[in-house]
Amino acid sequence: MDRSARITGMRRGFRRQNWRICRMQRILSKRVLRDILENLLRYLALFFLVAMVMYMVVAIVGAAETIMQGTEESAAVHHREDGQFGVFVPLTDSEVTQITDKGVMVQQDFSLDFHQGQATLRIYQAREKIDLFAPEQGAELPMQGEILLEQHYAEKHELGLGDTLTVGGRDFIVAGIGSTPDYDATYEKTSDTTVDSNLFGVGFVTAQDYEALKAGGQNFRTEDYTYTYLLNGAMTDQELKELLQSFELDRSKVTDTYFLEMLADAEETKNDIQDGIRELLDGVNELADGVDELAEHNTDLTDAADTLFDAMLEQVNDSLEDAGVEVTLTSSNYEQQLNTMIADPHAYTASMRQDLQDIKKSLDELQEFRDGVKSYTDGVNAASAGGGALVDGMSKITENSAALNQGADGIFNAILGMVNEQLKAQLEPYAAYGITFSGLTLDGYGEQLDQMAAVFTQMGASQTAAQLAAVKGQLDTVAQFRDGVKAYTAGVGEAAGGSQQLFGGLSVLYTASEPLVSGTDAVVDALMDMVEAQLKENNITVDLTADNYKEELDRLAAEGSSMDIKLRDSLQEAKDTLADLAEFRDGIIEYTDAVSEIADGSKELRDGVRELQEEADDMIEEYFTFDIDNLTQFLIAEDNPRIDAAAGDVVINRFAGILAGIILMVLFTYVISVFVIHNIEKESSVIGALYALGVTRGQLLFHYLLNPLLISFLGGAVGCILGFSKYGTGWQMGDSIAYYSLPPMQIVTPGYLLFYSLIMPPVTAAVVNYLVINKKLKRTALSLLRNEQTAGKAGRVQNMNLGNMKFLLRFQIRQMLREIRSAFAVVIGMFICLLILMMSIDCAVLCINFGNACLEETKYAYMYTYKYPTGDVPEGGTPAYIENLKKESYGYNLDVTVLGIDDDNPYFPIATADKKNEIVISSAAAQKFGVKVGDKLVLSDEVNERDYAFTVKNIVRFTSGVYVFLDRDVMQELFDQEDDYYNVVFADHALDIDNGRLYATVSKDNVAESSQIFTDMMGPMVVMLVAISALIFMIVMYLMMKVMIDRSAFSISLMKVFGYRRREIRRLYLDGNFYVILLGEVICVPLAKWSMDLVYPYCIANVAIGMDLKFTPQIYIMIYGGILLCYMVINFLLVGRLNKLVPAEVLKNRE
């Protein structure tokens, strides 16, 4: 029974307690609505603060998510390409089959460009497999005589469904207006940086209409042969590229005359080298054959000379014998014997008839021999002259051998240095593992790379090991080139040496020719004189010459006369004759020795030239090959700036929105904490009374959490709804929709944004209120009833010694120190709002400065970019050489324009460097890549898979583009172009240039129009950010300054009791905030500007322009003035709050 009674009593106690709790909760709930009404403005401000923050974050991030997801969904629905490639001539059916058999889908996507007034309209065949047309209105496919237009081009040119458009002399009905996945950003060229639909658009017609337009011939550019593809997981992009590169170009199908002309010019140098070496080899072969033939007759010539001399000796001996002289003359003793006989005064007689016959025969033979020797020596003279010319030619070739060797070594050393720099940076993280890299050497790089690859393989870093193996392969290729050049120059050297030896031999021959000829003439003349003398002694007077001796001797022999000869004179004449013959024989021997020497030299020369030809052919085949493949470009979707451009642009918006949301949430948290602390302090006596009445801490927590939770949730909900509406996300998407060509898409609601906007505000309010209220409720009921304040840090600060200040200033400072928490909240709110404001003003200033820079820095009236340059620069034009390289910045692969200019270029008055490894860069490039003078800058040629490392010599002010400036001659050498090469021409007036040769024409008017696009596009966002930042700042300032006044309500009421007037009270309690605002803006404006300038490069990381964010003094004046204006507005509103405080407030806070 006792137990039952106790249980019954406990139940009754629980019921009474629950009844008291419910009753108390009903009493407290009545205060909820009353509290909201009493503090309506405060709660409304908090509501608008939360709603505005959520609206801005949801609008910005929601728009980014909608565009990103919408673009991705549209890409899947409309079969966006995986990439595209261009060719010189269309693929054959067999080549297309080879690709499709691999599982890859290929679509022919040829195009024609037509002038439409000042604009260009690019016409495609309607697509059926890849990059399908997404209509905003109208049809998906055209019928014959119809055209589908890109939506912004149609809008800018006021074209609608059913309108007629004339293209290429043919009329088309506009049947559809929309977009395609491959022209998300409608750039005319992939190198463009801005979209301008006034100047460029695309259209789609049927295949029949496309062929008719092509046949009409009114397109101002040649047909572009482009194919798009979908890999379908069957191949990689690189595998497809390698397959396409294996397709050979059939030049017979090339219809572009300018391309054929360029190809012929490119091959001319190679053909000249090969033809020159071939002609040299043919000449050397002929020379060697001729010298061999000469050498074959050396023995005959020597034997003939010996025979002739012996015959003359025999004749003299016979004559002497007939004269009765007993002597035998030989080649070794004739001079001595004859001198002895001359000294002996004797005379002889002889028979003449038979002698005449013998003399005639001897003279016939001698005349024939003389004619042959003359012809022979004439040929040697010509060979000698040819040998001299050969030596001169080979010397000229040899002069460049050292430079060629040095150039090959320089290339290898430069590439090795660049590889060392890259490996040093890449391997630096492995220093912690004891792996150091001291650099590769010329001779040992292969062994070094193999050892390093083995180490990384053991560590499990297989990717790094593979990269090292690839580096070794690249260096081996360069070393092979260097060795090939050296082998080439060695062949040249050997050929030059052979030519020198040949010319030496020919020179000896030439020297020997004169004594040989003169010796022969002397023999003939001597024989003539001897015969004449013999005849004269017999009283026969005759004048014998080389032309008449036959007839005269025949006549004398017919007469049969005979005569006596004086022996002494005959002997003297015989001596002279034999001396001439000895000289002749010596000349013959010397001559034939020289022929043998030149024969050996010509054979060596022929071998050297043959080796030269082989080496030159090998080098030309490997390094000077112009047998190009059919591929002109290969562009994957990730690298195509036209594809997913909007999604790539708003990724930054999403990150910026999330970051802004976090910052503003911190602001909201701090504001609400100050708000709650003030509310608890204000309600301190009430809370103490409720404590004394038995209200629990949990009930009080719930009661004081209810209003902030409700306001935060409603504010977040309203902000979320507005953010996802057409006035939020829809309006925020307007900039992207107006600039990019996007398909119709529905607004998406990501889960994390719903959580952020609906859950985060009340949760944040609940956590802050719980922590603050729980701390306050730990005090005793009496302490709460008395509203006792703990000094703490704030108390120590506000009690600091201020010295001998005037009362008014000291009071204002003490009031500010007393309300330091609220003042700090105002300054923090100011800083955060200024960050948002600086983001918007930076955007506006960037657009304005960019537009002004484009006009100021564009000094030319026209710029013509050549596809096929002419040999001579058009009259009135200034040539330059331009290449586009790549450089990664903040995760984006940006185009860098490399411009080669001459010193006298009037449109770019820039002093360039005269070295290939030194460059002058624009200030935009220096900002974009974070480099300064003396730094290294590495640019990539992704087409040729080559990197260029430069040293920055100077930075010039040029903000309208990312430019690198080089001397044109240096750039031609760097990029292996011939002298005087150019591919762009600048002019101050329009030039008459065939459009078929041009890739693009840009006028200064085009630049001016394009430069204003950014300003027009970013205008709405700038206005929204400025307005929201100002409103948030005013709300925060109102809330915090109102808290200050409410906290000082007792003091203000007491002042009124003491007779202070309203103006005096305002000066004491409100005007002191002016110094807080003034000090805050002095600190926060430059700090916010500096902070945003650090962050802003990430916001425009995907745009290749300079970042001129310099504010004019007027802008700073407007910012400071705007902050003070906001303060004065809030100050005016709070004066009304001062008037509502009555002296009776003093009585509310007494014991």
Secondary structure, 3 states (H helix, E strand, C coil): CHHHHHHHHHHHHHHHHHHHHHHHHHHHHHHHHHHHHHCHHHHHHHHHHHHHHHHHHHHHHHHHHHHHHHHHHHHHHCCCCCEEEEECCCCCHHHHHHHHCCCCEEEECCEEEEEECCEEEEEEECCCCCCCCEEEEECCCCCCCEEEEEHHHHHHCCCCCCCEEEECCEEEEEEEEEECHHHCCCCCCCCCCCCCCCCEEEEEECHHHHHHHHHHCCCCCCCECEEEEECCCCCCHHHHHHHHHCCECCHHHCCCHHHHHHHHHHHHHHHHHHHHHHHHHHHHHHHHHHHHHHHHCHHHHHHHHHHHHHHHHHHHHHHHHHCCCCCCCCCCCHHHHHHHHHHCCCCEECCCHHHHHHHHHHHHHHHHHHHHHHHHHHHHHHHHHHHHHHHHHHHHHHHCHHHHHHHHHHHHHHHHHHHHHHHHHHHHHHHHHCCCCCCCCCCCHHHHHHHHHHHHHHHCCHHHHHHHHHHHHHHHHHHHHHHHHHHHHHHHHHHHHHHHHHHHHHHHHHHHHHHHHHHHHHHHHHHHHHHHHHHHHCCCCCCCCCCCHHHHHHHHHHHCCCCEECHHHHHHHHHHHHHHHHHHHHHHHHHHHHHHHHHHHHHHHHHHHHHHHHHHHHHHHHHCCCCCECEEEEEEHHHCCCCCHHHHHHHHHHHHHHHHHHHHHHHHHHHHHHHHHHHHHHCHHHHHHHHHCCCCHHHHHHHHHHHHHHHHHHHHHHHHHHHHCCCCHHHHHHHHHHHCCCCCCCCCCCHHHHHHHHHHHHHHHHHHHHHHHHHHCCCCHHHHHHCCCCCHHHHHHHCCCCCCCCHHHHHHHHHHHHCHHHHHHHHHHHHHHHHHHHHHHHHHHHHHHHHHHHHHHCCCCEEEEECCCCCCCCCCCEEEEEEEEEEEECCEEEEEEEEEECCCCCCCCCCCCCCCCEEEEEHHHHHHHCCCCCCEEEEEECCCCEEEEEEEEEEECCCCCCEEEEEHHHHHHHCCCCCCCCCEEEECCCCCCCHHHEEEEEEHHHHHHHHCHHHHHHHHHHHHHHHHHHHHHHHHHHHHHHHHHHHCHHHHHHHHHCCCCHHHHHHHHCCHHHHHHHHHHHHHHHHHHHHHHHHHHHHCCCCCCCCCCCCCHHHHHHHHHHHHHHHHHHHHHHHHHHHHCCCCHHHHCCC
